[in-house]
Amino acid sequence: MSFLIYPESSNSCKARFTADAKNKLWWTDFTYIRLSNGKIRYNGTIIVLYDRSAVASLDSSYINTKLAIATLKRAINNEKPGSGLILHSDQGCPFTSWNYPEHE
């Protein structure tokens, strides 16, 4: 299954962070987790805004496009969404990289 994502697009969700059906609107972002040993891990999560369930959550030592793509692939594999899905992000570097928009 191949998906095309349009980075730096207009705000398609228009600040409405709710959806009337599952797999119409997803939200993604990164957060960091400071471990007891002082190291930092980064977590990428994708949430379905219909019911606020997490469809993918991965962590890594690095915050980068590779983590963003791996998280998206996990969500797609888990949910198998149809066409018309909107993935909302803050359009930070990992989500606007040339490597992120088109992949299989």
BELBEL-V903216 format. One record per pair of residues at least 6 apart in sequence whose C-alpha atoms are under 6 Angstrom apart, sorted by the first residue. I is the first residue (numbers start at 1). J is the second residue. D is the distance in whole Angstrom. If there is no record, write none. Layout:
{{I & J & D} {I & J & D}}
This chain:
{{2 & 104 & 4} {4 & 101 & 6} {4 & 102 & 5} {5 & 101 & 5} {6 & 101 & 6} {7 & 96 & 5} {18 & 49 & 5} {18 & 50 & 6} {19 & 49 & 6} {19 & 50 & 5} {21 & 50 & 6} {22 & 50 & 5} {23 & 81 & 6} {24 & 85 & 5} {25 & 49 & 6} {25 & 85 & 6} {25 & 86 & 5} {26 & 47 & 6} {26 & 48 & 5} {26 & 49 & 6} {26 & 87 & 5} {27 & 46 & 6} {27 & 47 & 5} {27 & 87 & 6} {27 & 88 & 5} {28 & 45 & 6} {28 & 46 & 4} {28 & 89 & 5} {29 & 44 & 6} {29 & 45 & 6} {30 & 43 & 5} {30 & 44 & 5} {31 & 42 & 6} {31 & 43 & 5} {32 & 41 & 6} {32 & 42 & 4} {33 & 40 & 6} {33 & 41 & 5} {34 & 40 & 5} {41 & 60 & 6} {41 & 61 & 5} {42 & 59 & 5} {42 & 60 & 5} {42 & 63 & 6} {43 & 58 & 6} {43 & 59 & 4} {44 & 57 & 6} {44 & 58 & 5} {45 & 56 & 6} {45 & 57 & 4} {46 & 54 & 6} {46 & 55 & 6} {46 & 56 & 5} {47 & 53 & 6} {47 & 54 & 4} {47 & 55 & 6} {55 & 75 & 5} {56 & 71 & 6} {56 & 74 & 6} {56 & 75 & 5} {64 & 94 & 5} {65 & 94 & 4}}
